[in-house]
């Protein structure tokens, strides 16, 4: 899994990256996301937004990568 999460909050500088993996596992296990963020001490909305808006980018990039590879193969076969 590739997630692009900043090491620190852009607004206040609070360290957030070290807590992201635990946040994901706890939320996937069924805990309330708001309570998990509270337990980490994220009271400011800027830090909470940084955690909540982080996405797994690899699932968005792979289809484009595969399409480029298929097109390259098509071009090579047409040139042969």
C-alpha positions, 0 to 999 in steps of 0.5 A: 500500500502506498499512501502519501501522507505528510510527516507533519501537519502543514498548518501547525507542524504536529507530527502525524505520519507515525500514527497513520497506520495505527489509525487505519487498522483501528478504523478498519477494525470498527472503531469510531474515526473521531474517537481514534483521532481524539485518542491520538491527541488530534484536537485541531481540525487541520491535523484531523483533515490531513489524516482523513484526506490521505488516500491510497494512491497506488490504486489510482495510478496502476490503471494508467501504468497498465494502459501505457504498457499496453499501448507501448506493446501495441505500437511495437507490434505495429512497427514490426 
